[in-house]
């Protein structure tokens, strides 16, 4: 589904840093050596695979930063499904500028579209088997979290917390250090403000009983089998949001969703999703 772009204020520093990394100390010496200053060029970015787009606004910013005089026309933006040959955007103007911005624009668009595509695949399976939403995690590329989480939304998924300051998520190591589920939850409640939600990770039904007795906003059911998840959902009985995590793949997401959980969190869609192949080539005359 089409998605509103992230604020340019968030995206531009990421794109600018990528361009600075690529331009290095001397700029694009290949284009300067080979392409005449006055040369003009018209190119199209097009899909080479089926998928879902994301990162297109960032690609536009890459071209704009290299040369604000370039004309960039977006044909299909974030959230749009594409097939091989579909044109994503057209860019025309200085040939040097277009070729200088090309790799950064493609790197970001391919990476984010890969995340959106992977998310869309899991979303489709989850919806066919239950009500669960696919959500991402904090397992993101350093510096790219906002873009990667936006890509998840472009693929029909939802976002988990953006950082450590969004919400209290008591995980297994917190529980171990705090001395158990109950003291960890009680300490969190004493600390958190009224606007901060509390979620606790549980590995067993015994821990789940403890968490429910204390009262929490959500429970993270970690590495449970579909049968255990079904039992856990029944035990919760709507008293908290249920989230499943661990070993989620295209093969397992259906049975996990069928358990009745509210959310399925998936780390690999942001840290290991394959890119969507997009290319930038000369426009046909």
N, C-alpha and C positions, 0 to 999 in steps of 0.2 A: 504494500500500500504506500502511496506517496507520503513523504514525511517532510515537515518543515525543517529548514536548515538550522544547524547550531549557530549561535551568535558568532559573527566574524571575529569578535574580540577574543573568543576562545580558540578559534581555528588558526587564525593568521600566525600567531607565534610558533605553532608547531610546523606549519608549512615554511615559514621563514627560516627556521632552524634547519630544516631538511635541505633547503636551497643553499644555505650558507655552507653546509657540510659538503654538498656536491660541487659547488663552485670553487671551494678551496681558496688558495691564495692568489690565483691568477685568472679565475673565470673559465669560461668554456673555450679553451684554446683551439679545439678542433673546429668549432663553428667559425671562430674568428679567422682561422687559417683557410678554411675551405669555402665559406659562404660569403659572397659580396655583401657589403653593408646595406645596399639598397634592395637586396633580393626579397621578394614577397613569397608567401607560401600559404596555402589553404590545406588544412589537415582535418581528418575526422578521427575521433576516438570511437571504436566500435567493439562490440562484444564478440568473442571467439568461442564462447561456451554459453549454455543456458545458465541463468542465475538471477540474482537479485542485486540491484545496485546500491552502493553506499560510497561515501567519500567523494562524490562528484563535485560538491560545492568546494571542497578542499582543492580539488584539481583545478577548478576555475581560479581560485585564489593564487595557485602556483603560477599560472599563466599571467594573471594580472600583476603579481609582484615583480616578475621579470620585466614585463613591459605593459604598463597601463593602457597603451594604445592598441593592444591586441583586441580583436573582437571575438568574444567567446559566446556561442549560442548553445544552450543546453537543450537537447532533444528529449532525454529521459533522465530524470533525477533520482535522488535517493528513494529507495522503496519500490522502484519500478522493476518488474520482471523483464528480462531480456533473453533473446535467442541469438545464436550465431549470426552475425551480419547486421544486427540492429545498431544504429548509430546512437551513441550516447551524447556526444557533443561535437561541435564544429568550432575550429579556431582559425582565424586568418589574420595576417599582418606580417610583421618582420619574421623572416625565416630563421634568422639567428635566435631571436627570442623564443620562438616556438620550440626549436630543437634544444635550447638550453633548459627550458622548463619541462620538457617531455618526460624525462625519467622520474622526476619527483611527482609529477601529476599522476603518472601511471602507477608508481609504487604505492601511493596512498589509495588511489581508486581501486586497484586490484586487491590490495590487502583488506580494505573495508568491505568491498563487495564480496570477498570470500567469506568474511564473517557473517554478513547478511544472508548469503546463500546457505551456509551451514545452519544458521539459526532457522531459516525458513523450512528447511527439510525436517528438523526436529519438531517445529511448531505444527506442521501438517500431520505428523504421526501422532503427536500428543492430542491434538484436537479430535482425531479420529477414534481415540481410545478413552477419552475422559475430558475433564474440565481444566486440567493443569496448564498453567502458563510456564513457558520456558524462560528462565531468567539467567543472566550472566553473573559473574563473580568479580572479585578484585584481582583475578589472575590475568592481568592485562599487561601490555607492553609499556614499560616506563615511559611516561611522557605522552602516551597516546590514549589514555583511558577515556577521555571524553569522546574522542572520535570512535573508538572501538565500541563503547557502550551505545553510542548513537547508531552504529551499524547494526547492533543487535536489535534495536527498535525498528530499523529499516526492514529487518527480516521477520518482523512480527513478534519478536520476543519482548521481554520487559527487563528493566534494570533492577539488580539487587543494590545494596548500598554502594555509593561511589567511593567512600573512604572510611577510615576508622572513626570519623566524627559523625557519621550519619545516624548510627544506631548502635545499641549494645548487642553484640553477638558473642555469647559465651561459648567458646569451643572447648575441645577436650583438654587442651593444655591449661586453659584458664581453670577448668574444673579440678585438674590435678593439683595445681598450685594453691587454689582456694580451699581445698580440702573436701570437695564434693559438690554435687549439684545444688543442694539446698543452701549452703553458705555462699556460694557464688551468686545465686539468684538474689538472696537477701542483701548482699553487699551492693549488687547492681541497682536494686530498687532504692536503697538508701542514698545512692550517688546520683542517679539519673533524674533529670527534670521531667515535668509532666508531659512534655512533647516528645520525649525519647522513648522509642519502643525497645522492648527487650526480647531477644530470641536466644534460645539455648539449644546447643547441639546435644543430641542423645544417641547413644549407640545401641541401647537395649531398651526393652519395654519397662524394665525396673526403673531405669533413669527417667523414662517418660512419665511414669507414675509420680515420681518425685517432683518433676518440673510442673506437672499439672496441679499437683497439690499446692504448690507455691503460687501458681498463677503467672503465666507469661503470655506475651502477645503472639509468639510464634515458636514452633519447635522444628529444629532441623534434624530430620531422620536420616542419619548418615550410614551409608553402606548396608542398608537393610534389603532383604529379598522382597520381591513383590508380595509374597504371602505375609511377611512381617509388616510391610507397609500397610497392607489392607487391615491387619489387626490393629496397628497403631492409629490409623484414621478412625476406626470404630471406637477406639479407646478415647481419643481426643473428643469425638462427638461434637465438633464445632466450637469447642472452647478456646481454640487457638488456631492460627494459620499453620497448615502443615506443609513442610518443604522437604522434598527428597533430594539427596545428593549422593554421588559416588557411582562410578562405573556406568555413567549414562552414555549411550551410543544410539545410533539409528536402530540397532537390534534390540536394545533393552528399554528404550524410552516408551514404547507402547505398553508393555506390561506394567511399567512403573506408573504411567498415567492411569491405567485401568484400576489401580489400587484406590483411586479417589483423592490423592493428594492435591493440594491447591497449587503448589509450585514445584518445579523441577529445576534445580540449579546445575549449570554445566560450565565447567572451567575451560574445556578445550575449544569452545567456539571462539574464544578471544585469544587464547595462547597458542593454538595449534591448527586453526582452520586453514585449509589450503586456499591460495588466492583464486580469484575468478580471473580468467585470462581476458584481458582487454588490450587492444593494440591501438597505436596512433599511426595512421598512414596518410599519404597524400590523397586528397579528395579527387574523385574521378571528375574529369572535365565534362 
